[in-house]
């Protein structure tokens, strides 16, 4: 599973025995472009292909892949995978919107999505 925006990608490998996380950042600082009236272009930075390539390498050994995040980075990553890493892209289970959840919220979301058992909480005794 990956949570991604234009400033970072947080990759979680989940299994029955637990999870681990890798955080990747683009090599260049995130650029904020402002749209001016009568200017050509949308005012959005072009997708960072090198960043998406690094994310695709980190996802290479994943089984099913869930891509979540705010804005357009999640769909840009999915498009990049389909164009440049079709073997990884065929394992995309879903691409969904998610704001800025905590690590625990991301893991719980993925476990619900993939129907993995959630940790048991013992009742106070």
Buried (B, 14 or more C-beta within 10 A) or exposed (E): BBBBBBEBBBBBBBEEEEBEBBEBEBEEEEEEEEEEEEEEEEEEEEBBEEBBBBBBEBBEEBEEBBBBBBEEBBBBBBBBBEEEBEEBBEBBBBBEEBEEBEEEEBBBBBBEBBEBEEEEEEEEE
